[in-house]
């Protein structure tokens, strides 16, 4: 008996639920604060259902009634939406019950300002050390829809989600942890607060970016090639020890022929100079060395090429002689 009553009640519930279907268009609204918006409400009603009333319920806006050949369409219109937490709904009252459908509304606002700063740090950054950048976002809504894009130049290097809830505008922030390298020197970092509002939001997500923050990264000298080899020459030979470093390094040299200390980046070796020349580049963060080796001319190679040259000349002469002899015999 109990099972029979349960089945009967379930059938009645399904019948009632399917007698009236409320349709909202669009099914969700995403509106910028202060902008105008509208939504339509229509219904599919079974022929045997008597509708007493159909209406919108909302604290703001007005309703326009459009009666077509078959359906009634109620349009809710707001010309200046300034309510942050609004839940309008369309309802239909029949003799049996009342059915309503709530229209989800997201009211958004781009930030008043977005700024980028370094946390607990002033001055230049040092290669390899850990730092934090903070993106400060003022007066944005809804905060839970904010995604922070971190840019290096024009490239997004990281994305941060904001933890928070609420419909009305709030201040919020996000941090980015990084270890700068020498290739970051002169780079510009920037953060962008972007509102991800889903498929019913604007095609281009609303956003506001900070002013760029230029990186001044200090780093020690580092040679990519620590040794260079040259062959002795009868002219001056220039050894270039220039290396990138920030701040610029000082240079010192040691050489077999050096009579006094030399401090420049470029060292000139006189003609026929041989031996090892050591250059050291140094700044406050460290030093790096480079070795220049000047070898004596290889006399064996010179003799070898001379012999080969003479041999080739003899071969050419013999071939020419044989050709002339052959021609004369005819």
Number of C-alpha atoms within 10 A of each C-alpha: 6 7 8 9 10 11 12 11 12 12 12 12 12 10 11 15 11 12 14 20 16 16 15 20 13 14 15 16 17 18 21 20 17 15 12 14 16 16 19 20 24 21 18 14 16 13 7 7 13 12 16 12 11 20 20 22 16 14 10 16 17 14 18 13 14 12 10 8 5 7 12 15 20 21 21 23 17 17 13 14 18 16 14 18 12 17 14 18 17 24 19 21 16 15 10 11 10 14 16 17 17 16 19 14 16 21 23 24 20 22 25 12 15 23 20 22 19 15 14 8 11 8 9 11 21 20 20 14 10 11 16 15 21 16 26 20 27 18 17 25 25 23 25 17 20 26 19 24 21 24 18 17 13 10 11 14 12 13 14 15 15 15 13 12 12 13 17 16 19 16 14 18 18 21 18 18 12 12 13 20 15 20 9 18 19 12 15 16 22 24 31 24 31 20 26 17 21 11 9 13 18 14 9 10 11 18 18 18 21 18 15 17 18 15 17 20 22 23 23 22 25 17 15 8 9 13 12 12 11 15 14 21 17 9 11 13 18 11 18 13 22 17 18 14 22 18 16 17 21 17 21 17 22 16 18 11 13 11 8 9 10 15 14 15 18 15 18 11 20 15 12 16 20 20 14 16 20 16 26 19 27 20 18 14 15 13 16 17 19 19 19 19 17 20 16 14 14 10 8 9 10 10 11 10 11 12 12 11 11 10 12 12 11 12 11 10 12 12 10 11 11 10 11 11 10 9 8 7 6 5
